């Protein structure tokens, strides 16, 4: 009996009995996992100035606190999707959840910046395993397309609530008990998720092998590119190490694509990218995260460093941007069901563009609450587009590749967020004033969303028939 045919204890139906098809227990477990993953992408941003003061770090160090998580999250996502398919989504999710809790404890206890960044890398690795597994659990538990679309919309609420709570909770914890508690807060939530996890039934397994060459070249490419952009912004792009890292990134990307084209078991099945729906979905996901996460990074620094606001007050200033995200997530599914997924996707991209362009007009003395209101369209645009985008992509691929497909989409999204933090940080560091760097960052994000909206107009209005992998 080979390893793929063995059923481990983690994948046996748990006592007191497995959840049924369409079970709210499975959906709740996946939702809570997504909540934790999304929370740690954002809760840290408001605490960055305090982390910098506490650990003696400058701009480049703070960028690594954010990108250390997002970078490894993106780099391992594709292999994690294959792992989810291979060992079963339930087992992958459970292992990732335990590792995430341990890494969170290490982040909160970190004595210095190096240890914090290292622990954030481990957090990102755990999140990479959890996310595609959580979405695959939803896909497997809701085989009916209409029920699945509604379940995915509810699943996104976990991320939406985290997005809304992240900056506020980060500000409250940082101001009241210190920045270390932005990581310790994950522990009780992880415990609750583990309790629900005991009721999740076994997951099917799909024969899938890990692509070692592809994984190594992906990590090298993303790490070298991020290093080059962050350090280039801090010390200039003519430095030898910066130039070398960017050249390594180009070479690693070429090696990755070659490995995917010629490998027997590629982590990124290139035939998937031949589907216009898949290709456009990845582009949309990339730009939405770049605009949103890059914007949160920039304005967390703007409110505190340029306008002198506290961490708590900065968190409160993000409430208008995030308060309605969960509601709009649910509305997105209804709009997609009535008009097709193209409508909420394109509308969300254009709404985000309008918000970004408005943010280029703020000045050094603009009322901070006026700035907070101007950020609202950026948050709502992404909330409108993402649920429809996710459901569209999963409907376009075979059911047994749900883990891989969700991993590809979320890799694109995480790469977008990580590169935006690196690029926007470089623009802030290289501009004559903070406001100048901020305006260039918003203009760049707006241009990307406009171009992406044009590509999204090519999506079918009424959905997409499933591709054959």
Protein Blocks (a to p, Z undefined) as FASTA:
>chain_A
ZZklpccfklgccdebdcdehiaklmmmmmmmmmmmmmmmmmmmmmmmmmmmmnopafkl
mmmmmmmmmmmmmmmmmmmmmmmmmnopklmmmmmmmmmmmmmmmmmmpcbfklmmmmmm
mmmmmmmmmmmmmmmmmmmmmmbfklmmmmmmmmmmmmmmmmmmmmmmmmmmmmmnojkl
mmmmmmmmmmmmmmmmmmpccdddddddddfklmmmmmmmmmmmmmmmmmmmmnopkbfk
lmmmmmmmmmmmmmmmmmmmmpmbdfbdfklmmpmklmmmmmmmmmmmmmmmmmmmmmmm
mmmmmnopafklmmmmmmmmmmmmmmmmmmmmmmmmmnojklmmmmmmmmmmmmmmmmmm
pcfklcfklmmmmmmmmmmmmmmmmmmmmmmmmmmpcfklmmmmmmmmmmmmmmmmmmmm
mmmmmmmmmmmbfklmmmmmmmmmmmmmmmmmmmmmmpcfkbcadddZZ
